[in-house]
Amino acid sequence: MKKTVFTVVLLVLLACGLLAQARNTSVNANGVAVNLINNGWALKFVNQSSSTRTVDLVIYLEGGGSQVKSFDIDSVESNKMMFLLFQGLTGSGDGSETISLDRRATGISLPTAAQISTLRAQREAAAAERERREAAERAERERREAAERSERETAERIRREAPAYLQSGTEAYQRGDYDRAIADFTRSIQGDPRNATAYNNRGAAYNGKRDWDRAITDFTEAIRLDPNYAASYRHRGFAYMQRGNFGQARADVDKALQLNPNYQNARDLSAELQRRGY
């Protein structure tokens, strides 16, 4: 009986030893201890050197074939390592990491010289591509910033020049040069889009060219910016009259006279409308 029990114990211990051997195969690569555990379904990496930054390993997977993996090691915090090539990363809290594999690994080894050369070429190509992309992004960012800066400078210059264009446009209008007046008033509006006078004066220049629709549009904008702008009501009333819209013309002239009862040009237009029966 004792012999039988001893034999059974011996067999159990032997089986456990064989199982442990099957479940835990170790190799040391570049100062990093690597254990194949759980019958090949996971790899355990133990960082033995805080100065080690990378380790290259060949992982043989079930079903044939092998793949060289380059692992980036982060040993800054708590001597831990980070591996981004596998999913299911879990930390053991003892300075090692266990990485679950998507299929069974049958072994690991250091890469050959040819595999290392391929890895080096891949890294250099990736670094070159990263530098090219960063350079392109930097150039695009600089181009965009330069364009935005140019736009701001142009807008600021036009804003500063707005009063001068308003004055030169007025002088051109007084000479009867309506095209030049319209161009100058437009530049003034670009620099100061809330200047009701610039819209009113451009509308007057359009009236001079008998372009009633554009004139009415400008007078309407001037009135929106300044609802008490009597001159814009009078000018728009004149444009409406020229278009044959006498009812609207009468309403605008009356509004101009309400704002300024002594407005002689509005009185004259009112008389003309009355003569035509409005």
TAZI-V897773 format. One record per helix or strand of 2 or more residues. SS is the DSSP state (H for helix, E for strand). FROM is the first residue (numbers start at 1). TO is the last residue. If there is no record, write none. Layout:
SS,FROM,TO / SS,FROM,TO
//
This chain:
H,2,23 / E,24,29 / E,32,37 / H,38,40 / E,42,47 / E,54,61 / E,66,72 / E,89,91 / E,96,100 / E,105,109 / H,113,175 / H,178,191 / H,196,208 / H,212,225 / H,230,243 / H,246,259 / H,264,275
//
